[in-house]
């Protein structure tokens, strides 16, 4: 699967996983893990663990990743 996705596709992927539990506009760590394992498995082959990735994305430290925070990950994948 290509990491090149349109903004609409990314929003749809984000919403699909964010809606699984809790706030439908936020990804919990578990939701982020499922999203990455399914949609972007190559991300977890690098040196950074899911915990590192989650901490890097959760800029406001609220324990969840918003779509804006998620877009940082997307830019990283696209490089």
C-alpha positions in Angstrom: 0.0 0.0 0.0 1.3 3.4 -1.0 2.0 6.0 1.7 0.8 8.6 -0.8 -2.8 9.2 0.1 -5.1 12.2 -0.5 -6.2 14.4 2.4 -9.7 13.0 2.1 -8.4 9.4 2.3 -6.3 10.2 5.3 -9.2 11.9 7.1 -11.4 8.8 6.3 -8.7 6.4 7.6 -8.3 8.6 10.8 -12.0 8.7 11.4 -12.4 4.9 10.9 -9.9 4.2 13.7 -10.8 7.1 15.9 -14.4 6.0 16.1 -13.5 2.6 17.6 -13.6 3.9 21.2 -13.9 7.1 23.2 -13.7 10.4 21.3 -14.4 10.0 17.6 -12.1 13.0 16.9 -9.1 11.6 18.7 -6.9 8.5 18.4 -6.1 6.7 21.6 -2.7 4.9 21.7 -4.5 1.6 20.9 -6.3 3.1 18.0 -3.1 4.7 16.6 -1.4 1.3 17.0 -4.2 -0.5 15.0 -4.1 2.2 12.3 -0.4 2.0 11.9 -0.2 -1.8 11.9 -3.0 -2.0 9.3 -2.4 1.1 7.1 1.3 1.9 7.5 3.1 -1.3 8.8 6.5 -0.2 7.4 6.5 2.6 10.0 7.0 0.2 12.9 10.0 -1.5 11.2 12.2 1.5 12.0 14.0 2.2 15.2 11.2 4.1 16.8 8.6 2.2 18.8 4.9 2.9 18.9 5.4 4.6 22.3 8.1 6.9 20.9 5.8 7.7 17.9 2.8 8.4 20.1 4.8 10.7 22.4 6.1 12.6 19.4 2.6 13.0 17.9 0.8 13.9 21.1 2.0 17.5 21.1 -0.4 18.7 23.8 0.2 15.6 26.0 -3.5 14.9 26.4 -3.0 11.2 25.9 -4.7 11.2 22.5 -3.8 12.2 18.9 -6.0 14.7 17.1 -6.2 14.8 13.3 -3.9 17.8 13.3 -1.3 15.8 15.3 -1.8 12.8 13.0 -1.0 14.9 10.0 2.6 15.3 11.4 2.9 11.5 11.1 1.5 11.6 7.5 4.1 14.2 6.5 6.8 12.0 8.0 5.6 8.9 6.0 5.4 10.9 2.8 9.1 11.9 2.9 
